[in-house]
C-alpha cells in the first residue's frame, strides 16, 4: 500500500475491495498503512470491526495500542 503521506491511511473493504485513501484518525495505529473492514454497501450501513496492517502486510496486534 502506498499512502499519499504519513497523515493518511488506505481503507479497503473486505468484501468488494473498494479502496480509498483518507486522513488518518487519532485511533489509527501510527504504524498502520491499511485498515480493512466492510464498507457501508457490503455490510448494509456503517463500518464494523476493522483490522489494521503494517507496511510489511502483517496484521497489527491492536492490544499493543489500546491498553
C-alpha positions in Angstrom: 0.0 0.0 0.0 1.4 3.4 -1.0 -0.2 6.1 1.1 0.0 9.6 -0.2 1.6 10.8 3.1 2.1 9.7 6.7 -1.0 11.6 7.7 -3.2 9.3 5.6 -4.2 5.6 5.6 -5.8 3.4 3.0 -9.2 1.8 3.8 -10.2 -1.3 1.9 -13.4 -3.3 2.0 -13.0 -7.0 2.9 -15.8 -8.0 0.5 -15.8 -5.8 -2.6 -12.2 -4.5 -2.3 -13.4 -0.9 -2.6 -10.4 1.3 -1.7 -10.0 4.9 -0.6 -7.1 6.9 1.0 -8.3 9.1 3.8 -6.8 11.3 6.5 -5.6 9.3 9.5 -7.8 9.4 12.6 -6.4 9.6 16.2 -7.4 6.0 16.9 -5.4 4.6 13.9 -2.2 3.0 14.9 0.8 5.0 13.7 2.4 2.0 12.0 -0.7 1.0 10.1 -0.8 1.7 6.3 -4.0 -0.2 5.7 -7.3 -0.5 7.5 -9.6 -3.3 6.3 -13.3 -3.5 7.1 -16.6 -4.0 5.4 -17.8 -0.9 3.5 -21.3 0.5 4.2 -22.6 -1.1 0.9 -21.4 -4.6 1.8 -22.4 -4.6 5.5 -25.7 -2.7 5.0 -24.7 0.6 6.6 -21.7 1.7 8.7 -18.4 0.0 9.3 -17.8 -2.8 11.9 -14.6 -4.1 13.4 -11.5 -3.0 11.4 -8.2 -4.8 11.0 -5.0 -2.8 10.6 -2.0 -3.8 8.6 1.6 -2.6 8.6 3.8 -1.8 5.6 5.0 -5.5 5.7 1.4 -6.7 5.1 1.1 -8.3 8.5 -1.9 -7.6 10.7 -1.1 -5.5 13.7 -1.9 -6.7 17.2 -4.3 -3.9 18.5 -3.8 -5.0 22.1 -0.5 -3.1 22.0 -2.3 0.1 21.0 -5.4 0.0 23.1 -4.3 -0.9 26.6 
